């Protein structure tokens, strides 16, 4: 999604309607994948509890990185949507 968003946002010569259609698709993907990501984080937290301390630290770092990355991409989708709709009457 990150790469697709970058393409639509910066390199696409598409018109407003095409970009909005793609953006709506991204938002649907976010909705569909949010539960899966949340489940992954819950499973990771359970794994942390069952792991050796050094492994738990690594897993926790990876989960935090995943969470930050998802929030960054989801935030970019929201900001791009806001930019598109604020420029178009």
Biopython code that builds the backbone (N, CA, C, O; Angstrom):
import numpy as np
from Bio.PDB.StructureBuilder import StructureBuilder

atoms = [
    (1, "UNK", "N", (0.825, -1.184, 0.000)),
    (1, "UNK", "CA", (0.000, 0.000, 0.000)),
    (1, "UNK", "C", (0.871, 1.249, 0.000)),
    (1, "UNK", "O", (0.548, 2.240, -0.656)),
    (2, "UNK", "N", (1.968, 1.199, 0.733)),
    (2, "UNK", "CA", (2.876, 2.342, 0.808)),
    (2, "UNK", "C", (3.383, 2.708, -0.583)),
    (2, "UNK", "O", (3.359, 3.876, -0.972)),
    (3, "UNK", "N", (3.836, 1.719, -1.320)),
    (3, "UNK", "CA", (4.364, 1.959, -2.660)),
    (3, "UNK", "C", (3.263, 2.430, -3.605)),
    (3, "UNK", "O", (3.482, 3.344, -4.400)),
    (4, "UNK", "N", (2.097, 1.826, -3.528)),
    (4, "UNK", "CA", (0.976, 2.233, -4.374)),
    (4, "UNK", "C", (0.559, 3.664, -4.064)),
    (4, "UNK", "O", (0.263, 4.440, -4.973)),
    (5, "UNK", "N", (0.535, 4.013, -2.786)),
    (5, "UNK", "CA", (0.169, 5.370, -2.382)),
    (5, "UNK", "C", (1.182, 6.374, -2.923)),
    (5, "UNK", "O", (0.804, 7.428, -3.434)),
    (6, "UNK", "N", (2.463, 6.048, -2.809)),
    (6, "UNK", "CA", (3.501, 6.933, -3.333)),
    (6, "UNK", "C", (3.314, 7.138, -4.826)),
    (6, "UNK", "O", (3.455, 8.257, -5.320)),
    (7, "UNK", "N", (3.000, 6.079, -5.544)),
    (7, "UNK", "CA", (2.787, 6.175, -6.983)),
    (7, "UNK", "C", (1.608, 7.088, -7.306)),
    (7, "UNK", "O", (1.723, 7.970, -8.157)),
    (8, "UNK", "N", (0.491, 6.886, -6.643)),
    (8, "UNK", "CA", (-0.701, 7.706, -6.910)),
    (8, "UNK", "C", (-0.463, 9.153, -6.491)),
    (8, "UNK", "O", (-0.871, 10.087, -7.181)),
    (9, "UNK", "N", (0.193, 9.322, -5.368)),
    (9, "UNK", "CA", (0.386, 10.652, -4.797)),
    (9, "UNK", "C", (1.386, 11.491, -5.601)),
    (9, "UNK", "O", (1.162, 12.685, -5.802)),
    (10, "UNK", "N", (2.478, 10.887, -6.060)),
    (10, "UNK", "CA", (3.569, 11.662, -6.635)),
    (10, "UNK", "C", (3.815, 11.450, -8.137)),
    (10, "UNK", "O", (4.290, 12.363, -8.812)),
    (11, "UNK", "N", (3.504, 10.280, -8.659)),
    (11, "UNK", "CA", (3.888, 9.980, -10.032)),
    (11, "UNK", "C", (2.727, 9.821, -10.993)),
    (11, "UNK", "O", (2.918, 9.852, -12.209)),
    (12, "UNK", "N", (1.548, 9.653, -10.472)),
    (12, "UNK", "CA", (0.387, 9.406, -11.321)),
    (12, "UNK", "C", (-0.075, 10.692, -11.995)),
    (12, "UNK", "O", (-0.139, 11.755, -11.378)),
    (13, "UNK", "N", (-0.389, 10.565, -13.258)),
    (13, "UNK", "CA", (-0.947, 11.689, -14.023)),
    (13, "UNK", "C", (-2.473, 11.605, -14.054)),
    (13, "UNK", "O", (-3.123, 12.299, -14.836)),
    (14, "UNK", "N", (-3.036, 10.757, -13.203)),
    (14, "UNK", "CA", (-4.482, 10.544, -13.180)),
    (14, "UNK", "C", (-5.216, 11.807, -12.783)),
    (14, "UNK", "O", (-4.656, 12.702, -12.150)),
    (15, "UNK", "N", (-6.476, 11.863, -13.164)),
    (15, "UNK", "CA", (-7.306, 12.997, -12.785)),
    (15, "UNK", "C", (-7.840, 12.804, -11.357)),
    (15, "UNK", "O", (-7.595, 11.780, -10.718)),
    (16, "UNK", "N", (-8.552, 13.787, -10.892)),
    (16, "UNK", "CA", (-9.074, 13.783, -9.519)),
    (16, "UNK", "C", (-9.925, 12.547, -9.243)),
    (16, "UNK", "O", (-9.746, 11.889, -8.217)),
    (17, "UNK", "N", (-10.838, 12.231, -10.138)),
    (17, "UNK", "CA", (-11.742, 11.106, -9.912)),
    (17, "UNK", "C", (-10.994, 9.780, -9.812)),
    (17, "UNK", "O", (-11.318, 8.943, -8.970)),
    (18, "UNK", "N", (-9.992, 9.591, -10.672)),
    (18, "UNK", "CA", (-9.196, 8.361, -10.614)),
    (18, "UNK", "C", (-8.428, 8.264, -9.291)),
    (18, "UNK", "O", (-8.369, 7.206, -8.665)),
    (19, "UNK", "N", (-7.845, 9.390, -8.885)),
    (19, "UNK", "CA", (-7.096, 9.389, -7.628)),
    (19, "UNK", "C", (-8.020, 9.129, -6.442)),
    (19, "UNK", "O", (-7.657, 8.401, -5.517)),
    (20, "UNK", "N", (-9.208, 9.718, -6.467)),
    (20, "UNK", "CA", (-10.158, 9.493, -5.379)),
    (20, "UNK", "C", (-10.609, 8.037, -5.345)),
    (20, "UNK", "O", (-10.790, 7.467, -4.270)),
    (21, "UNK", "N", (-10.786, 7.443, -6.503)),
    (21, "UNK", "CA", (-11.174, 6.031, -6.579)),
    (21, "UNK", "C", (-10.080, 5.158, -5.965)),
    (21, "UNK", "O", (-10.372, 4.264, -5.171)),
    (22, "UNK", "N", (-8.836, 5.409, -6.326)),
    (22, "UNK", "CA", (-7.708, 4.655, -5.756)),
    (22, "UNK", "C", (-7.615, 4.873, -4.250)),
    (22, "UNK", "O", (-7.380, 3.938, -3.485)),
    (23, "UNK", "N", (-7.803, 6.122, -3.841)),
    (23, "UNK", "CA", (-7.735, 6.457, -2.417)),
    (23, "UNK", "C", (-8.843, 5.760, -1.640)),
    (23, "UNK", "O", (-8.609, 5.279, -0.531)),
    (24, "UNK", "N", (-10.029, 5.698, -2.195)),
    (24, "UNK", "CA", (-11.114, 4.969, -1.546)),
    (24, "UNK", "C", (-10.778, 3.491, -1.417)),
    (24, "UNK", "O", (-11.116, 2.858, -0.417)),
    (25, "UNK", "N", (-10.114, 2.945, -2.424)),
    (25, "UNK", "CA", (-9.661, 1.564, -2.345)),
    (25, "UNK", "C", (-8.660, 1.364, -1.212)),
    (25, "UNK", "O", (-8.713, 0.362, -0.498)),
    (26, "UNK", "N", (-7.748, 2.322, -1.051)),
    (26, "UNK", "CA", (-6.785, 2.241, 0.055)),
    (26, "UNK", "C", (-7.511, 2.271, 1.397)),
    (26, "UNK", "O", (-7.179, 1.516, 2.311)),
    (27, "UNK", "N", (-8.496, 3.144, 1.503)),
    (27, "UNK", "CA", (-9.231, 3.246, 2.756)),
    (27, "UNK", "C", (-9.999, 1.959, 3.049)),
    (27, "UNK", "O", (-10.120, 1.567, 4.210)),
    (28, "UNK", "N", (-10.512, 1.305, 2.032)),
    (28, "UNK", "CA", (-11.188, 0.016, 2.230)),
    (28, "UNK", "C", (-10.185, -1.044, 2.681)),
    (28, "UNK", "O", (-10.485, -1.857, 3.555)),
    (29, "UNK", "N", (-8.991, -1.033, 2.080)),
    (29, "UNK", "CA", (-7.944, -1.971, 2.502)),
    (29, "UNK", "C", (-7.562, -1.752, 3.955)),
    (29, "UNK", "O", (-7.355, -2.710, 4.700)),
    (30, "UNK", "N", (-7.470, -0.497, 4.358)),
    (30, "UNK", "CA", (-7.137, -0.179, 5.748)),
    (30, "UNK", "C", (-8.198, -0.760, 6.666)),
    (30, "UNK", "O", (-7.880, -1.384, 7.678)),
    (31, "UNK", "N", (-9.458, -0.552, 6.311)),
    (31, "UNK", "CA", (-10.552, -1.069, 7.127)),
    (31, "UNK", "C", (-10.477, -2.593, 7.238)),
    (31, "UNK", "O", (-10.643, -3.158, 8.319)),
    (32, "UNK", "N", (-10.225, -3.244, 6.108)),
    (32, "UNK", "CA", (-10.154, -4.706, 6.107)),
    (32, "UNK", "C", (-8.939, -5.227, 6.870)),
    (32, "UNK", "O", (-9.012, -6.272, 7.515)),
    (33, "UNK", "N", (-7.838, -4.513, 6.800)),
    (33, "UNK", "CA", (-6.598, -5.009, 7.396)),
    (33, "UNK", "C", (-6.376, -4.579, 8.840)),
    (33, "UNK", "O", (-5.520, -5.145, 9.520)),
    (34, "UNK", "N", (-7.117, -3.602, 9.318)),
    (34, "UNK", "CA", (-6.924, -3.123, 10.682)),
    (34, "UNK", "C", (-7.124, -4.247, 11.696)),
    (34, "UNK", "O", (-6.332, -4.385, 12.627)),
    (35, "UNK", "N", (-8.162, -5.040, 11.526)),
    (35, "UNK", "CA", (-8.408, -6.148, 12.458)),
    (35, "UNK", "C", (-7.285, -7.170, 12.403)),
    (35, "UNK", "O", (-6.878, -7.704, 13.434)),
    (36, "UNK", "N", (-6.782, -7.445, 11.204)),
    (36, "UNK", "CA", (-5.681, -8.399, 11.070)),
    (36, "UNK", "C", (-4.418, -7.883, 11.748)),
    (36, "UNK", "O", (-3.702, -8.639, 12.405)),
    (37, "UNK", "N", (-4.154, -6.614, 11.589)),
    (37, "UNK", "CA", (-2.977, -6.014, 12.226)),
    (37, "UNK", "C", (-3.136, -6.037, 13.742)),
    (37, "UNK", "O", (-2.197, -6.364, 14.467)),
    (38, "UNK", "N", (-4.324, -5.690, 14.214)),
    (38, "UNK", "CA", (-4.583, -5.736, 15.658)),
    (38, "UNK", "C", (-4.387, -7.148, 16.210)),
    (38, "UNK", "O", (-3.807, -7.325, 17.282)),
    (39, "UNK", "N", (-4.871, -8.148, 15.477)),
    (39, "UNK", "CA", (-4.695, -9.541, 15.906)),
    (39, "UNK", "C", (-3.221, -9.917, 15.941)),
    (39, "UNK", "O", (-2.770, -10.602, 16.859)),
    (40, "UNK", "N", (-2.482, -9.474, 14.952)),
    (40, "UNK", "CA", (-1.052, -9.757, 14.906)),
    (40, "UNK", "C", (-0.339, -9.165, 16.116)),
    (40, "UNK", "O", (0.547, -9.795, 16.694)),
    (41, "UNK", "N", (-0.723, -7.970, 16.489)),
    (41, "UNK", "CA", (-0.122, -7.326, 17.657)),
    (41, "UNK", "C", (-0.489, -8.083, 18.933)),
    (41, "UNK", "O", (0.360, -8.275, 19.803)),
    (42, "UNK", "N", (-1.730, -8.510, 19.050)),
    (42, "UNK", "CA", (-2.153, -9.293, 20.220)),
    (42, "UNK", "C", (-1.378, -10.603, 20.292)),
    (42, "UNK", "O", (-0.901, -10.985, 21.361)),
    (43, "UNK", "N", (-1.250, -11.289, 19.164)),
    (43, "UNK", "CA", (-0.482, -12.542, 19.142)),
    (43, "UNK", "C", (0.975, -12.285, 19.499)),
    (43, "UNK", "O", (1.595, -13.071, 20.215)),
    (44, "UNK", "N", (1.512, -11.186, 19.000)),
    (44, "UNK", "CA", (2.891, -10.819, 19.329)),
    (44, "UNK", "C", (3.057, -10.558, 20.811)),
    (44, "UNK", "O", (4.058, -10.960, 21.403)),
    (45, "UNK", "N", (2.091, -9.893, 21.416)),
    (45, "UNK", "CA", (2.160, -9.636, 22.860)),
    (45, "UNK", "C", (2.079, -10.938, 23.651)),
    (45, "UNK", "O", (2.751, -11.094, 24.670)),
    (46, "UNK", "N", (1.264, -11.862, 23.182)),
    (46, "UNK", "CA", (1.196, -13.170, 23.835)),
    (46, "UNK", "C", (2.525, -13.908, 23.688)),
    (46, "UNK", "O", (2.982, -14.564, 24.624)),
    (47, "UNK", "N", (3.133, -13.801, 22.529)),
    (47, "UNK", "CA", (4.426, -14.430, 22.297)),
    (47, "UNK", "C", (5.495, -13.816, 23.195)),
    (47, "UNK", "O", (6.363, -14.525, 23.704)),
    (48, "UNK", "N", (5.435, -12.518, 23.387)),
    (48, "UNK", "CA", (6.380, -11.830, 24.278)),
    (48, "UNK", "C", (6.300, -12.423, 25.676)),
    (48, "UNK", "O", (7.325, -12.666, 26.312)),
    (49, "UNK", "N", (5.090, -12.654, 26.151)),
    (49, "UNK", "CA", (4.897, -13.185, 27.501)),
    (49, "UNK", "C", (5.467, -14.591, 27.654)),
    (49, "UNK", "O", (5.853, -14.988, 28.754)),
    (50, "UNK", "N", (5.521, -15.342, 26.558)),
    (50, "UNK", "CA", (5.994, -16.716, 26.619)),
    (50, "UNK", "C", (7.468, -16.859, 26.241)),
    (50, "UNK", "O", (8.019, -17.959, 26.300)),
    (51, "UNK", "N", (8.099, -15.767, 25.859)),
    (51, "UNK", "CA", (9.460, -15.827, 25.340)),
    (51, "UNK", "C", (10.504, -15.542, 26.410)),
    (51, "UNK", "O", (10.211, -15.030, 27.490)),
    (52, "UNK", "N", (11.718, -15.893, 26.063)),
    (52, "UNK", "CA", (12.869, -15.533, 26.886)),
    (52, "UNK", "C", (13.027, -14.013, 26.841)),
    (52, "UNK", "O", (12.635, -13.384, 25.857)),
    (53, "UNK", "N", (13.588, -13.422, 27.880)),
    (53, "UNK", "CA", (13.684, -11.950, 27.945)),
    (53, "UNK", "C", (14.330, -11.299, 26.721)),
    (53, "UNK", "O", (13.817, -10.295, 26.225)),
    (54, "UNK", "N", (15.431, -11.839, 26.227)),
    (54, "UNK", "CA", (16.085, -11.217, 25.066)),
    (54, "UNK", "C", (15.228, -11.334, 23.807)),
    (54, "UNK", "O", (15.156, -10.399, 23.009)),
    (55, "UNK", "N", (14.585, -12.474, 23.635)),
    (55, "UNK", "CA", (13.678, -12.650, 22.502)),
    (55, "UNK", "C", (12.479, -11.715, 22.627)),
    (55, "UNK", "O", (12.021, -11.143, 21.639)),
    (56, "UNK", "N", (11.985, -11.569, 23.832)),
    (56, "UNK", "CA", (10.828, -10.702, 24.070)),
    (56, "UNK", "C", (11.139, -9.259, 23.680)),
    (56, "UNK", "O", (10.286, -8.565, 23.127)),
    (57, "UNK", "N", (12.346, -8.813, 23.965)),
    (57, "UNK", "CA", (12.741, -7.448, 23.604)),
    (57, "UNK", "C", (12.737, -7.277, 22.084)),
    (57, "UNK", "O", (12.250, -6.272, 21.568)),
    (58, "UNK", "N", (13.279, -8.258, 21.380)),
    (58, "UNK", "CA", (13.305, -8.190, 19.917)),
    (58, "UNK", "C", (11.896, -8.195, 19.326)),
    (58, "UNK", "O", (11.591, -7.428, 18.413)),
    (59, "UNK", "N", (11.049, -9.063, 19.857)),
    (59, "UNK", "CA", (9.665, -9.138, 19.363)),
    (59, "UNK", "C", (8.940, -7.823, 19.627)),
    (59, "UNK", "O", (8.223, -7.313, 18.767)),
    (60, "UNK", "N", (9.134, -7.290, 20.810)),
    (60, "UNK", "CA", (8.490, -6.023, 21.159)),
    (60, "UNK", "C", (8.952, -4.899, 20.231)),
    (60, "UNK", "O", (8.139, -4.087, 19.790)),
    (61, "UNK", "N", (10.248, -4.849, 19.934)),
    (61, "UNK", "CA", (10.766, -3.834, 19.012)),
    (61, "UNK", "C", (10.144, -3.982, 17.622)),
    (61, "UNK", "O", (9.776, -2.991, 16.993)),
    (62, "UNK", "N", (10.030, -5.219, 17.150)),
    (62, "UNK", "CA", (9.438, -5.461, 15.831)),
    (62, "UNK", "C", (7.964, -5.065, 15.807)),
    (62, "UNK", "O", (7.490, -4.488, 14.828)),
    (63, "UNK", "N", (7.246, -5.371, 16.875)),
    (63, "UNK", "CA", (5.826, -4.997, 16.938)),
    (63, "UNK", "C", (5.660, -3.481, 16.940)),
    (63, "UNK", "O", (4.764, -2.942, 16.290)),
    (64, "UNK", "N", (6.529, -2.805, 17.674)),
    (64, "UNK", "CA", (6.464, -1.342, 17.708)),
    (64, "UNK", "C", (6.777, -0.753, 16.341)),
    (64, "UNK", "O", (6.144, 0.214, 15.917)),
    (65, "UNK", "N", (7.755, -1.334, 15.652)),
    (65, "UNK", "CA", (8.092, -0.862, 14.307)),
    (65, "UNK", "C", (6.930, -1.090, 13.345)),
    (65, "UNK", "O", (6.609, -0.215, 12.540)),
    (66, "UNK", "N", (6.304, -2.248, 13.422)),
    (66, "UNK", "CA", (5.139, -2.542, 12.592)),
    (66, "UNK", "C", (4.023, -1.536, 12.860)),
    (66, "UNK", "O", (3.419, -1.002, 11.930)),
    (67, "UNK", "N", (3.764, -1.288, 14.112)),
    (67, "UNK", "CA", (2.701, -0.349, 14.489)),
    (67, "UNK", "C", (2.998, 1.057, 13.968)),
    (67, "UNK", "O", (2.112, 1.715, 13.424)),
    (68, "UNK", "N", (4.229, 1.518, 14.131)),
    (68, "UNK", "CA", (4.610, 2.851, 13.647)),
    (68, "UNK", "C", (4.465, 2.936, 12.127)),
    (68, "UNK", "O", (3.953, 3.921, 11.595)),
    (69, "UNK", "N", (4.919, 1.899, 11.446)),
    (69, "UNK", "CA", (4.860, 1.894, 9.981)),
    (69, "UNK", "C", (3.412, 1.937, 9.493)),
    (69, "UNK", "O", (3.078, 2.701, 8.587)),
    (70, "UNK", "N", (2.569, 1.122, 10.092)),
    (70, "UNK", "CA", (1.149, 1.125, 9.714)),
    (70, "UNK", "C", (0.533, 2.489, 9.966)),
    (70, "UNK", "O", (-0.186, 3.013, 9.116)),
    (71, "UNK", "N", (0.806, 3.064, 11.119)),
    (71, "UNK", "CA", (0.255, 4.382, 11.435)),
    (71, "UNK", "C", (0.758, 5.436, 10.453)),
    (71, "UNK", "O", (0.011, 6.332, 10.061)),
    (72, "UNK", "N", (2.008, 5.328, 10.064)),
    (72, "UNK", "CA", (2.571, 6.271, 9.106)),
    (72, "UNK", "C", (1.861, 6.170, 7.754)),
    (72, "UNK", "O", (1.475, 7.186, 7.177)),
    (73, "UNK", "N", (1.691, 4.957, 7.254)),
    (73, "UNK", "CA", (1.037, 4.756, 5.960)),
    (73, "UNK", "C", (-0.436, 5.163, 6.043)),
    (73, "UNK", "O", (-0.936, 5.846, 5.149)),
    (74, "UNK", "N", (-1.122, 4.758, 7.084)),
    (74, "UNK", "CA", (-2.534, 5.106, 7.232)),
    (74, "UNK", "C", (-2.697, 6.623, 7.354)),
    (74, "UNK", "O", (-3.641, 7.199, 6.814)),
    (75, "UNK", "N", (-1.775, 7.257, 8.062)),
    (75, "UNK", "CA", (-1.799, 8.713, 8.193)),
    (75, "UNK", "C", (-1.568, 9.394, 6.854)),
    (75, "UNK", "O", (-2.195, 10.412, 6.562)),
    (76, "UNK", "N", (-0.672, 8.843, 6.036)),
    (76, "UNK", "CA", (-0.423, 9.405, 4.708)),
    (76, "UNK", "C", (-1.671, 9.317, 3.842)),
    (76, "UNK", "O", (-1.977, 10.247, 3.096)),
    (77, "UNK", "N", (-2.390, 8.209, 3.935)),
    (77, "UNK", "CA", (-3.635, 8.060, 3.180)),
    (77, "UNK", "C", (-4.617, 9.152, 3.607)),
    (77, "UNK", "O", (-5.235, 9.798, 2.761)),
    (78, "UNK", "N", (-4.756, 9.352, 4.890)),
    (78, "UNK", "CA", (-5.689, 10.376, 5.396)),
    (78, "UNK", "C", (-5.270, 11.777, 4.957)),
    (78, "UNK", "O", (-6.116, 12.572, 4.549)),
    (79, "UNK", "N", (-3.979, 12.088, 5.034)),
    (79, "UNK", "CA", (-3.506, 13.417, 4.629)),
    (79, "UNK", "C", (-3.673, 13.638, 3.125)),
    (79, "UNK", "O", (-4.038, 14.731, 2.691)),
    (80, "UNK", "N", (-3.406, 12.603, 2.336)),
    (80, "UNK", "CA", (-3.579, 12.722, 0.895)),
    (80, "UNK", "C", (-5.055, 12.940, 0.563)),
    (80, "UNK", "O", (-5.387, 13.747, -0.305)),
    (81, "UNK", "N", (-5.922, 12.232, 1.243)),
    (81, "UNK", "CA", (-7.361, 12.420, 1.049)),
    (81, "UNK", "C", (-7.752, 13.858, 1.374)),
    (81, "UNK", "O", (-8.515, 14.486, 0.640)),
    (82, "UNK", "N", (-7.229, 14.361, 2.465)),
    (82, "UNK", "CA", (-7.544, 15.739, 2.865)),
    (82, "UNK", "C", (-7.030, 16.738, 1.831)),
    (82, "UNK", "O", (-7.722, 17.698, 1.492)),
    (83, "UNK", "N", (-5.815, 16.511, 1.332)),
    (83, "UNK", "CA", (-5.265, 17.413, 0.313)),
    (83, "UNK", "C", (-6.095, 17.389, -0.971)),
    (83, "UNK", "O", (-6.381, 18.431, -1.561)),
    (84, "UNK", "N", (-6.472, 16.195, -1.386)),
    (84, "UNK", "CA", (-7.266, 16.083, -2.617)),
    (84, "UNK", "C", (-8.617, 16.778, -2.475)),
    (84, "UNK", "O", (-9.033, 17.531, -3.355)),
    (85, "UNK", "N", (-9.290, 16.521, -1.370)),
    (85, "UNK", "CA", (-10.636, 17.086, -1.216)),
    (85, "UNK", "C", (-10.598, 18.585, -0.949)),
    (85, "UNK", "O", (-11.549, 19.290, -1.287)),
    (86, "UNK", "N", (-9.530, 19.083, -0.354)),
    (86, "UNK", "CA", (-9.461, 20.530, -0.094)),
    (86, "UNK", "C", (-9.131, 21.324, -1.356)),
    (86, "UNK", "O", (-9.453, 22.510, -1.433)),
    (87, "UNK", "N", (-8.499, 20.697, -2.342)),
    (87, "UNK", "CA", (-8.153, 21.367, -3.589)),
    (87, "UNK", "C", (-9.267, 21.300, -4.616)),
    (87, "UNK", "O", (-9.326, 22.115, -5.537)),
    (88, "UNK", "N", (-10.142, 20.334, -4.456)),
    (88, "UNK", "CA", (-11.208, 20.115, -5.441)),
    (88, "UNK", "C", (-12.508, 20.695, -4.907)),
    (88, "UNK", "O", (-12.943, 20.335, -3.813)),
    (89, "UNK", "N", (-13.140, 21.598, -5.674)),
    (89, "UNK", "CA", (-14.400, 22.217, -5.193)),
    (89, "UNK", "C", (-15.542, 21.239, -5.085)),
    (89, "UNK", "O", (-16.646, 21.621, -4.697)),
]
sb = StructureBuilder()
sb.init_structure("model")
sb.init_model(0)
sb.init_chain("A")
sb.init_seg("    ")
for serial, (resi, resn, name, xyz) in enumerate(atoms, 1):
    if name == "N":
        sb.init_residue(resn, " ", resi, " ")
    sb.init_atom(name, np.array(xyz, "f"), 0.0, 1.0, " ", f" {name:<3s}", serial, name[0])
structure = sb.get_structure()
